[in-house]
Amino acid sequence: MGVLLLINLLTVVIYGVDKSAAQAGRWRTAESTLHLLSLAGGWPGAWCAQRLFRHKSRKASFMASYWTTVVLNIAAVGAWFGKLLPASLLAG
């Protein structure tokens, strides 16, 4: 759980740095990096940062990729969690 908190905090910080860089015309964080952080579990932090900094939330292609990372992350966690449960619980 601590690792997820760190990934989410890191994601918020990187979104903030990228927003600042965009405003100042400096080097930017690659979108693929932002998506990788979301895929790694940082999607809640990304969602919060998009609203907090008003960053990347209006770009349709970015948001489509972002939501894909959310679905993939949730599916991966679900598959992993399903493997941890005893088969008798899954059979219902």
C-alpha positions in Angstrom: 0.0 0.0 0.0 2.9 2.3 0.7 4.3 1.8 -2.8 1.0 2.9 -4.3 1.0 6.0 -2.2 4.5 6.9 -3.3 3.6 6.2 -7.0 0.6 8.5 -6.7 2.5 11.2 -5.0 5.2 11.0 -7.6 2.6 11.2 -10.3 1.1 14.3 -8.9 4.5 15.9 -8.6 5.5 15.0 -12.2 2.2 16.4 -13.5 2.9 19.6 -11.6 6.4 19.9 -12.9 5.1 19.3 -16.5 2.5 21.9 -16.1 5.1 24.4 -14.9 7.4 23.5 -17.8 4.5 23.9 -20.2 3.8 27.4 -18.9 7.5 28.4 -19.0 8.2 26.9 -22.4 10.8 24.5 -20.9 11.5 20.8 -21.5 8.4 18.7 -21.0 7.7 15.2 -19.5 6.9 12.7 -22.2 3.2 11.7 -22.3 4.4 8.1 -22.4 6.0 8.7 -18.9 2.7 10.1 -17.6 0.8 7.1 -19.0 3.4 4.6 -17.6 2.9 6.1 -14.1 -0.9 5.7 -14.5 -0.5 2.2 -15.6 1.8 1.4 -12.7 -1.0 2.4 -10.3 -0.7 6.2 -10.2 -3.9 6.8 -12.1 -5.7 8.2 -9.0 -2.9 10.7 -8.5 -3.0 11.5 -12.2 -6.7 12.2 -12.1 -6.3 14.5 -9.1 -3.3 16.3 -10.7 -5.3 16.8 -13.9 -7.9 18.6 -12.0 -5.6 20.4 -9.5 -3.3 21.8 -12.2 -5.9 21.8 -15.0 -3.4 19.9 -17.0 -3.9 17.4 -19.9 -7.6 17.1 -19.0 -8.9 18.7 -22.3 -6.7 16.8 -24.7 -8.9 14.0 -26.1 -6.1 11.7 -27.3 -4.3 12.0 -24.0 -7.5 11.3 -22.0 -8.3 8.3 -24.2 -4.9 6.8 -23.4 -5.2 7.7 -19.8 -8.6 5.9 -19.4 -7.1 2.9 -21.2 -4.3 2.8 -18.6 -6.9 3.0 -15.8 -8.9 0.0 -17.3 -5.7 -2.0 -17.8 -4.5 -1.3 -14.3 -7.8 -2.3 -12.7 -7.9 -5.5 -14.9 -4.4 -6.4 -13.9 -5.2 -5.9 -10.2 -8.4 -7.9 -10.5 -6.6 -10.7 -12.2 -3.9 -10.7 -9.5 -6.4 -10.5 -6.7 -8.4 -13.3 -8.3 -5.3 -15.6 -8.2 -5.0 -14.9 -4.4 -8.5 -16.0 -3.6 -9.2 -19.6 -2.9 -11.0 -21.3 -5.9 -14.0 -22.1 -3.6 -14.7 -18.4 -3.1 -14.5 -17.7 -6.9 -16.9 -20.5 -7.7 -19.6 -18.8 -5.7 
